[in-house]
Amino acid sequence: MESLRDILRGRGDLPTTRVGFRPGPPSANGGGFGPGDGSCPYCHGQRFVYPDVPPEDPAFGKAIECICARRELESDRTGRLLRYSNLGPLARLTFDTLSPLGRSPSPGNQAQFARAVEAAQQFAAAPEGWLVFAGASGAGKTHLAAAIANTCIQRGEPALFVVVPDLLDHLRATYNPNAPSSYDELFEQVREAPVLLLDDLGSHSSTPWAEEKLFQLLSHRYNAQLPTVVTVAKSLEGLNERLRTRLTDPALCKVFALEQHDDVLFEHQGALALDLLRRMTFATFDVSGMNADRNQQASLDAAYQAAQAFAQDPEGWLVLTGPVGCGKTHLAAAVANERLRRGQPVFFVVVPDFLDHLRSTFAPSSAVTYDALFERVRNAGLLILDDLGIQSSTPWAEEKLFQLINHRYNGRLPTVITTSLDRIQLAQFAPAVASRLGDPRISNVIPIEAPDFRGQAPVEAERRAPYQARPRRQGR
């Protein structure tokens, strides 16, 4: 790899001003050209000209480089920058060839991609801080990173584009005695690049050595606040925690979750059928309940309003309590469906089934490790815990649930929790969990007192107590 120092060295190493020079006196008016090959209308191939100035001018009779030599210098410099950039065929990926809304038909994904494009253009114009693009394959992450690099090069500034698995392979290759460059030389060149673009972080083989090298690289650039763009091949939650904390620091980084497929946006664990969950929306929720009296209908309406407000702007915790079948799960699923409509990720977990999945990860044939699954759930952007309290109460289960809830409590991570236990029952079941769920600084506890929606025949309308629900706020 050609070093940056060689690329940006002064003109002395480039054949520009004296190639083909044939000495001769200037013309009488101070201008004129020596004999040449006629390739340039100004210098005829001599690569220098005499300025057309009066004899008393200090520049009279002094040769200066021709505009064609200057253009050649810039062309050669751009060529060297392109070689240094490591873009190769990606040099064709520019902002002009980028779809401004991305490929997704989802309005939410399109809006997010447009914001990412705007941030990328601002970064390319004045590289500062970090940009992180995460999302599914084909979402446009690499195109954005390459467009930034190409813009820097067009402006005459160096930018280094590196695919993470390739970088690790190159670093490993430097241990070969016949390697053309040393490990220190290559690693130093990457970590000190004026603008670094790391593509496909997370697609590499995760070994202790690889994680150590990537941490050293990112930690150095993080501490020095060097302009950096990172594309992540999977969700940020799946990265090593030390890497993730640097990539998500709001003081330095801007993170954009680009187009994600439904199976990535909506992760689900539980026996509740997915098609049934998707039908549970705010539009299909009935605040009049099933044979509910006026007070019960009021509790349904209050829960509906709270759930819809949370779906508009998830912050803190929403805890829905009430008897089996009162509508808690429907409202929790409605929150999930509203966030998915906006292109935001949701993890929906039925608590007993989640614990079963955790136990299954200890099996040798498990396709996912315990740490990977637990990390995904506890760091989910929005987590919905359904039916807390009906799981088998064992010390192991209580410990796992406390670790999960305590982590999200300390991190103030948006969470929806449904439980059929009241405050007294929950305190008896798990006092440490009950304390966190009842903290008014983070948690909004809404009790629902309506009867079971399932398995009842509705009474005649005239026998039901009248109730006037507040106007429903529709999702924006």
C-alpha positions in Angstrom: 0.0 0.0 0.0 1.5 3.4 -1.0 2.0 5.6 2.0 0.3 8.8 2.5 3.6 10.6 2.8 4.7 9.5 -0.6 1.4 10.4 -2.1 1.3 14.0 -0.7 5.0 14.8 -1.1 5.9 18.0 -2.8 6.3 18.6 -6.5 10.0 17.8 -6.4 9.3 14.1 -6.9 7.1 14.7 -9.9 8.4 15.3 -13.5 6.7 18.7 -14.2 8.6 21.8 -14.8 11.9 20.9 -16.5 11.1 17.8 -18.7 12.1 18.6 -22.3 13.4 22.1 -21.5 15.4 23.7 -24.3 17.1 26.9 -23.2 16.5 29.9 -25.4 16.0 33.7 -25.0 12.6 35.0 -24.3 10.8 37.0 -27.1 11.1 40.7 -27.2 7.9 41.3 -25.4 8.9 39.0 -22.6 6.7 36.1 -23.7 7.3 33.3 -26.3 8.0 29.6 -26.3 10.9 27.4 -27.2 10.6 24.7 -29.8 8.4 21.7 -28.8 6.1 19.1 -30.0 2.9 21.3 -30.2 1.0 19.2 -27.7 0.0 22.2 -25.7 -1.1 25.5 -27.4 0.7 27.5 -24.7 4.0 25.8 -24.2 4.1 23.4 -27.2 5.2 20.6 -24.9 8.0 22.5 -23.1 5.9 22.4 -19.8 7.0 26.0 -19.0 6.3 29.5 -20.3 7.8 32.9 -19.9 5.3 35.4 -18.3 4.2 38.2 -20.6 5.4 41.1 -18.3 7.4 44.4 -18.9 11.2 44.1 -18.6 11.2 46.0 -15.3 9.1 43.3 -13.7 11.1 40.9 -11.5 9.4 38.0 -13.2 10.6 39.0 -16.7 12.7 36.3 -18.4 11.9 33.7 -15.7 10.3 30.5 -16.7 7.2 29.3 -14.8 5.4 26.0 -15.2 2.6 25.9 -17.8 -1.0 25.3 -16.9 -0.8 21.9 -18.6 1.9 20.8 -16.1 -0.2 22.0 -13.2 -3.2 20.0 -14.5 -1.0 17.0 -14.9 0.2 17.4 -11.4 -3.4 17.5 -10.1 -4.3 14.5 -12.2 -1.4 12.6 -10.9 -2.1 13.6 -7.3 -5.7 12.5 -7.7 -4.5 9.2 -9.1 -2.3 8.7 -6.2 -5.1 9.6 -3.8 -7.3 7.0 -5.5 -4.6 4.4 -5.1 -4.1 5.3 -1.4 -7.9 5.2 -0.8 -8.1 1.5 -1.7 -11.5 2.1 -3.3 -10.7 0.2 -6.5 -14.0 -0.3 -8.4 -15.9 1.5 -5.7 -14.6 4.8 -7.2 -17.8 4.8 -9.2 -20.0 5.1 -6.1 -20.7 8.8 -5.6 -23.6 10.9 -4.2 -24.7 11.5 -7.8 -25.3 7.8 -8.4 -27.0 7.4 -5.0 -30.8 7.1 -4.7 -31.7 9.8 -2.2 -34.4 7.7 -0.5 -32.7 4.3 -0.7 -34.4 1.1 -2.0 -36.9 0.4 0.7 -40.6 1.1 -0.1 -41.2 1.9 3.6 -41.7 5.6 4.3 -39.9 5.3 7.6 -36.9 3.6 6.0 -36.9 6.2 3.3 -36.9 9.1 5.7 -34.1 7.6 7.8 -32.0 7.0 4.6 -32.5 10.6 3.5 -31.3 11.8 6.9 -28.2 9.5 6.5 -27.5 10.9 3.1 -27.7 14.5 4.4 -25.3 13.6 7.3 -22.9 11.9 4.9 -22.8 14.9 2.6 -22.1 17.2 5.5 -19.3 14.9 6.8 -17.8 14.7 3.3 -17.7 18.5 3.0 -16.0 18.9 6.4 -14.9 15.6 8.0 -15.5 15.7 11.7 -16.6 13.2 14.3 -17.8 9.7 13.5 -20.6 8.4 11.3 -22.0 4.9 11.9 -24.3 3.2 9.4 -25.9 0.0 10.5 -28.5 -2.1 8.6 -29.2 -5.1 6.5 -27.1 -6.1 3.4 -28.0 -3.9 0.4 -29.3 -1.0 2.5 -26.7 1.4 1.0 -24.1 1.6 3.8 -21.1 0.9 1.5 -22.3 3.3 -1.1 -22.6 6.1 1.5 -19.1 5.4 2.8 -17.6 5.2 -0.7 -19.3 8.4 -1.8 -17.8 10.2 1.2 -14.3 8.9 0.3 -14.7 9.9 -3.4 -15.9 13.4 -2.4 -12.8 13.9 -0.2 -10.5 12.7 -3.1 -12.2 15.1 -5.6 -11.4 17.9 -3.2 -7.8 16.8 -3.1 -7.9 15.3 0.5 -6.9 11.8 1.4 -9.3 9.2 2.6 -8.7 5.5 3.3 -11.4 2.9 2.6 -10.9 -0.5 4.3 -13.0 -3.6 4.4 -12.6 -5.0 7.9 -12.1 -8.7 7.0 -9.5 -7.6 4.4 -7.7 -5.4 6.8 -7.4 -8.3 9.3 -6.1 -10.6 6.6 -3.5 -8.0 5.6 -2.4 -7.6 9.2 -2.1 -11.3 9.6 0.0 -11.5 6.4 2.5 -9.0 7.8 3.8 -11.8 10.1 5.2 -13.5 7.1 9.0 -12.8 6.9 8.6 -12.1 3.2 5.8 -9.5 3.6 6.4 -6.3 1.7 5.5 -4.2 4.7 5.7 -4.6 8.5 2.7 -5.0 10.8 3.6 -1.7 12.6 3.8 0.2 9.3 0.5 -1.0 8.0 -1.4 -0.7 11.3 0.0 2.8 11.8 -1.1 3.9 8.4 -4.6 2.8 9.0 -5.1 4.1 12.5 -3.6 7.5 11.6 -5.4 8.0 8.3 -6.8 11.6 8.0 -10.2 10.1 7.1 -10.8 6.4 7.7 -13.8 4.5 6.3 -14.2 1.0 7.8 -16.7 -1.1 5.9 -18.5 -4.2 7.1 -17.5 -4.2 10.7 -19.0 -7.3 12.3 -18.6 -9.5 9.2 -15.2 -10.7 10.3 -14.4 -13.9 12.1 -14.7 -13.0 15.8 -11.5 -14.2 17.4 -9.8 -12.7 20.5 -6.9 -11.4 18.2 -9.3 -9.8 15.7 -11.4 -8.1 18.5 -8.2 -6.8 20.1 -6.9 -5.3 16.9 -10.2 -3.7 16.1 -10.5 -2.3 19.6 -7.0 -0.9 19.4 -7.8 0.8 16.1 -11.1 2.3 17.1 -10.0 3.2 20.6 -7.0 5.2 19.2 -9.2 7.1 16.7 -11.9 7.6 19.4 -9.4 9.1 21.8 -7.9 11.3 19.1 -11.3 12.1 17.7 -10.1 11.4 14.1 -12.8 11.6 11.4 -14.1 8.1 10.9 -17.0 6.4 9.1 -18.0 2.8 10.1 -20.6 0.6 8.4 -21.8 -2.3 10.5 -22.8 -5.6 8.9 -25.2 -6.5 11.7 -27.0 -4.8 14.5 -24.9 -2.8 16.9 -26.2 -5.0 19.7 -24.3 -7.9 18.2 -20.9 -6.2 18.4 -18.4 -6.6 21.2 -19.4 -4.3 24.1 -16.1 -2.4 24.0 -16.6 -1.6 20.4 -20.2 -0.8 20.8 -19.7 1.8 23.5 -17.3 3.8 21.3 -19.6 3.5 18.2 -22.6 4.8 20.1 -21.1 7.6 22.1 -23.4 10.6 21.3 -20.7 13.1 22.1 -18.7 11.9 19.0 -20.9 9.6 16.9 -24.0 9.9 14.8 -25.7 6.5 14.3 -28.1 5.7 11.5 -30.0 2.4 11.4 -30.7 2.0 7.7 -33.2 -0.3 5.8 -33.9 -3.4 7.7 -36.0 -6.3 6.7 -39.1 -7.2 8.8 -37.4 -10.3 10.3 -34.6 -8.0 11.5 -36.9 -5.1 12.6 -39.2 -7.4 14.5 -37.7 -10.1 16.7 -40.1 -12.4 18.5 -39.9 -15.1 21.1 -43.0 -16.8 22.3 -45.9 -19.1 21.5 -48.2 -16.3 20.5 -48.7 -16.5 16.8 -47.0 -13.7 14.8 -50.1 -13.2 12.5 -52.2 -12.7 15.6 -49.7 -10.2 17.0 -49.7 -8.2 13.8 -53.5 -7.9 13.9 -53.3 -6.3 17.4 -53.2 -2.6 16.6 -54.7 0.5 18.1 -57.3 0.6 15.4 -58.6 -2.9 16.4 -58.6 -2.2 20.2 -62.0 -1.8 21.8 -62.0 0.6 24.8 -65.6 -0.4 25.6 -64.4 -3.9 26.7 -66.4 -7.1 27.0 -69.3 -6.6 29.3 -67.3 -3.9 31.1 -68.9 -1.3 33.4 -68.2 2.4 33.3 -65.1 2.2 35.6 -63.7 -0.7 33.7 -64.1 1.1 30.4 -62.4 4.1 31.9 -59.4 2.0 32.8 -59.2 0.6 29.3 -59.4 4.1 27.8 -56.6 5.3 30.2 -54.4 2.3 29.2 -55.1 2.9 25.5 -54.1 6.6 25.8 -51.0 5.8 27.7 -50.0 3.1 25.2 -50.6 5.3 22.2 -48.6 8.2 23.8 -45.7 5.8 24.5 -45.8 4.5 20.8 -45.5 8.1 19.6 -42.3 8.7 21.6 -41.0 5.7 23.6 -39.3 6.9 26.7 -39.0 5.2 30.1 -41.2 2.2 30.9 -44.9 1.5 30.4 -46.2 -1.2 32.8 -49.7 -2.6 32.1 -51.2 -4.6 34.9 -54.5 -6.4 35.1 -56.2 -9.8 35.0 -55.8 -12.3 32.2 -57.5 -11.3 29.0 -58.1 -7.7 29.9 -56.2 -6.3 26.8 -52.7 -5.9 28.1 -51.0 -7.9 25.4 -53.1 -6.3 22.7 -52.0 -2.8 23.7 -48.3 -4.0 24.0 -48.5 -5.4 20.5 -50.2 -2.2 19.2 -47.1 -0.3 20.5 -44.9 -2.7 18.6 -46.9 -2.4 15.4 -46.8 1.4 15.5 -43.0 1.4 15.9 -42.6 -1.1 13.1 -44.8 1.1 10.9 -42.3 3.9 11.5 -39.4 1.6 10.6 -38.1 1.2 14.2 -36.9 -2.2 15.6 -38.9 -4.0 18.3 -38.1 -7.2 20.3 -41.3 -8.8 21.6 -40.7 -11.4 24.3 -43.2 -13.7 26.1 -41.3 -14.1 29.4 -41.7 -17.9 30.1 -40.8 -18.7 26.5 -37.8 -16.4 26.7 -36.5 -18.3 29.7 -37.0 -21.5 27.8 -34.9 -20.1 24.9 -32.2 -19.1 27.3 -32.1 -22.6 28.8 -31.9 -24.1 25.3 -28.7 -22.2 24.5 -26.8 -24.4 26.8 -27.4 -27.4 24.5 -24.3 -28.3 22.4 -26.5 -28.2 19.2 -27.8 -24.6 19.9 -27.4 -22.3 16.9 -27.0 -19.3 19.2 -25.0 -18.8 22.4 -26.5 -17.7 25.7 -24.5 -14.5 25.7 -25.6 -13.6 22.2 -29.3 -14.1 22.9 -29.3 -12.4 26.3 -27.3 -9.5 24.9 -29.7 -9.0 22.1 -32.7 -8.9 24.4 -31.4 -6.7 27.2 -30.0 -4.1 24.7 -33.0 -4.1 22.3 -34.0 -0.6 21.2 -37.5 -1.3 22.3 -38.2 -4.4 24.4 -41.7 -5.7 25.1 -41.9 -8.2 28.0 -45.3 -9.9 27.9 -46.7 -11.9 30.8 -44.1 -11.2 33.5 -44.9 -13.3 36.6 -46.4 -16.4 35.1 -43.0 -18.1 34.6 -41.8 -20.9 36.9 -40.2 -19.2 39.9 -36.8 -20.7 40.3 -33.7 -19.0 41.6 -32.1 -19.2 38.1 -35.2 -17.6 36.5 -35.4 -14.9 39.1 -31.7 -14.1 38.6 -32.0 -13.8 34.8 -35.1 -11.6 35.0 -33.5 -9.3 37.6 -30.3 -9.0 35.4 -32.5 -8.1 32.4 -34.7 -5.6 34.1 -31.9 -4.1 36.2 -29.8 -3.5 33.0 -32.7 -1.8 31.3 -33.6 0.2 34.4 -30.0 1.5 34.8 -29.8 2.3 31.1 -33.3 3.9 31.0 -34.0 1.8 27.9 -37.6 2.0 26.5 -39.6 -1.0 27.7 -43.2 -2.2 27.8 -44.1 -4.8 30.5 -47.4 -6.6 31.0 -48.2 -8.6 34.1 -51.3 -10.1 35.7 -49.7 -9.5 39.2 -50.7 -6.5 41.2 -48.2 -4.5 43.2 -48.5 -6.6 46.3 -48.2 -9.9 44.4 -45.3 -8.6 42.4 -43.5 -7.5 45.6 -44.0 -11.0 47.1 -42.8 -12.6 43.8 -39.7 -10.5 43.2 -39.2 -7.5 45.4 -36.1 -6.2 43.6 -38.0 -6.3 40.3 -41.2 -4.8 41.8 -39.1 -1.9 43.2 -37.8 -1.0 39.7 -41.2 -1.4 38.0 -42.8 0.9 40.5 -40.2 3.7 40.3 -42.2 6.8 39.1 -39.1 8.4 37.8 -38.9 5.9 34.9 -42.1 3.8 35.1 -45.7 4.6 34.2 -47.9 1.9 35.8 -51.4 1.6 34.3 -53.8 -0.8 35.9 -56.6 -2.3 33.7 -59.7 -3.5 35.6 -61.7 -4.8 32.6 -63.0 -8.4 32.4 -61.6 -11.0 30.1 -62.2 -10.3 26.4 -62.0 -13.9 25.6 -64.8 -16.5 26.0 -67.6 -14.2 26.9 -70.8 -13.4 25.1 -71.5 -9.6 25.0 -74.6 -8.4 26.8 -77.1 -6.3 25.0 -76.0 -2.7 24.5 -78.9 -1.1 26.5 -77.9 -3.1 29.6 -74.3 -1.7 29.6 -73.5 1.4 31.5 -72.9 4.3 29.1 -69.3 5.5 28.8 -67.9 8.2 26.6 -64.3 7.5 25.7 -61.9 10.4 25.0 -61.1 11.0 21.3 -58.4 8.6 20.1 -55.1 10.1 19.0 -54.1 8.6 15.8 -50.5 7.8 15.0 -48.6 10.5 13.2 
